[in-house]
Amino acid sequence: MKDIGKFTILTMLAALGSLVLSACGAGGPTPAPTQDIGGIETSAVGTFAAGLTQTALSLPTSTPTATPTFTPTPTATSSTPLAIGNTPIPTVSCYGLTLVSDVTVPDGTLVAPGQTFTKTWLVKNTGTCSWDSGFKFVFIAGNSMGGVPVLLTALVIPGATLEISIPMTSPTKIGNVTGHWRMSLANGTLFGADVFVSIVVGNATATATSTVTGTATTGASTSTATPTFTNTP
């Protein structure tokens, strides 16, 4: 009986020891708390973004290179025609004509109605180009008084003078009459000064004087008697 009682006491002591050991285990280290998965994801994304920003800041900054813009340079165009060989091509600006004097029938000369007379001008080539044969001295305005164009048949070099004579007939109406003439190229292009004849048509009187008229073909002067008329009512 004593043995049974000792066994029972030992069993109870063993059970009591187990309870004590269990209680001591409860006071041991606290297990680590479980982390929130969402918080971990948010922290990872923030860390990744911070890494990208740091990487971008560490990269060298490139400055854009401006592409140069080229403006085409205008090509100068000369107004002077090109030369053929060593001979320059004449232009209208190289031709010139200046009136030197009225050889016959000065401005304001009194003539009878229907009277025939010859008007002669002394002109000079003041250009840098010669007047070629084929150039014409032509009527351009006013009253031609029957005058016809004069065709040049010889070369007139720069600086040379030329007498141009044109037969005319005064109108039958009394009054002042003027006709304008100019030199032209063979193609009709006009150049030089405006050369004109200006007369006064009046009634004849009994007096007469002599005047000098010139000829364009020979360049000689001849003296002829030409009546002088007064403008009487």
Stockholm file with secondary structure:
# STOCKHOLM 1.0

chainA/1-233         MKDIGKFTILTMLAALGSLVLSACGAGGPTPAPTQDIGGIETSAVGTFAAGLTQTALSLPTSTPTATPTFTPTPTATSSTPLAIGNTPIPTVSCYGLTLVSDVTVPDGTLVAPGQTFTKTWLVKNTGTCSWDSGFKFVFIAGNSMGGVPVLLTALVIPGATLEISIPMTSPTKIGNVTGHWRMSLANGTLFGADVFVSIVVGNATATATSTVTGTATTGASTSTATPTFTNTP
#=GR chainA/1-233 SS CHHHHHHHHHHHHHHHHHHHHHHHHHTSCCCCCCCCHHHHHHHHHHHHHHHHHHHHHHSCCCCCCCCCCCCCCCCCCCSSCCCBTTBCCCCGGGCCEEEEEESSSCTTEEECTTCEEEEEEEEEECSSSCBCTTCEEEEEEECCTTCCCEECCSCBCTTCEEEEEEEEECCSSCEEEEEEEEEECTTSCEEEEEEEEEEEECCEEEEEEEEEEECTTTCCEEEEEEEEECCCC
#=GC SS_cons         CHHHHHHHHHHHHHHHHHHHHHHHHHTSCCCCCCCCHHHHHHHHHHHHHHHHHHHHHHSCCCCCCCCCCCCCCCCCCCSSCCCBTTBCCCCGGGCCEEEEEESSSCTTEEECTTCEEEEEEEEEECSSSCBCTTCEEEEEEECCTTCCCEECCSCBCTTCEEEEEEEEECCSSCEEEEEEEEEECTTSCEEEEEEEEEEEECCEEEEEEEEEEECTTTCCEEEEEEEEECCCC
//
